[in-house]
Each structure stands twice: as structure tokens, then as C-alpha cells.
Amino acid sequence: SFPLVQQLPYSGGLGARLRESAVASSRPVWLRLASGAQELFAAWPEHVIRLETEALQRIDRFGTEVLPGGVEALWSVLREGLPARTSGQRPFHGGWLGSLSYDLGARKEPGSLAFPDVLLGNYRCFVWIDHEAGVAELVTVNGFTGSADDWEVIIEKATCQTAFPDSFSLLTSFQPMTSRSRYAADFTRI
């Protein structure tokens, strides 16, 4: 049943390591939102909606489809298939993330950059980090068709930490594999 929530090992630097892993990823479709003590990392949207000069496009791994109706059709497209809102601490429960032209700074002035009016991705799998609560979760909601392997590689890189203990102790007594004199002779030879 959805959402599927996998607890991840939390550390204060997890967000920074996720960003580094994302940049190194061969699939650079990443979105990061941060607000206070919370961070959201979303990747690989199920599909993308792009609206530019009244042309509405739906883009997914199968190709691009031009949808009739322009901006009027946008709202119905955005409403279709939204994941159900669930209880919990996360303010995001899957769905649309992206930018509107105002956010992108698109101006209809000479010399302005040509950004689309709307560019949104429908994200069904994301990492949620709450630094205040010390919690990190991989959340998958209904409709996710991607591969969990993609996320596992990124998370493995991000959660891999080298720990240096303050003290070291053997679990069993030390058993040398070579004699002291042999070790000294090899060391001298090298």
C-alpha cells in the first residue's frame, strides 16, 4: 500500500551528500527544495508539463504529446492522477513541482531569456529530510513507474560514511600470519 516509506540513515550532512551524488548522477533531472530544517530531493518525474506561448506539452519517457486547449487545459492536466494526501510530518505527498514563468524570471522584453511559461514535473518518489527531527526517508507514492535501483545508487553514495572510532579493540586475540623476524627482513628488503 502507498505511500511506501523507507527510513534512511540520518546525519546532518546527508543533504549535502545527496546534492553531490545528484550532481555526479548520469541522470541530472533533480529538484531540491529547502525550507528551514527540512529538505526535499525529487528526481526523475513521471512526466513533465511544459506550456509555452499557449502550446501545452506532456513529456514522458515515451515522447512528447501536444495537448489541445493551451492554458485552459493546464488545470485539468494538473488535477489528473494526483497522489492521495496522507497523514504525517511531510508537507509534500508527491505530485507537481516546478516553476511558473514569474519564478523563472521570464519577461516578454527584448533580450530576455526564453523560458517556458510553465515547467512542472510530476514526482512520485522523493527523499524527505527533517533535520530538526533527525529523520530521513525515501518516499514512493502511487503511480511511480521508475526504478528503485536509481535511487538506491544515489542513496548508497550519499549515506556512505567513513567512521573513525575513538578507540580500537580486537574481538579475538591477535594471531600473526608471519614471524617477527620474517616481517623485519621483508621490511628491510622493501
Disulfide bonds with the S-S distance in Angstrom:
none
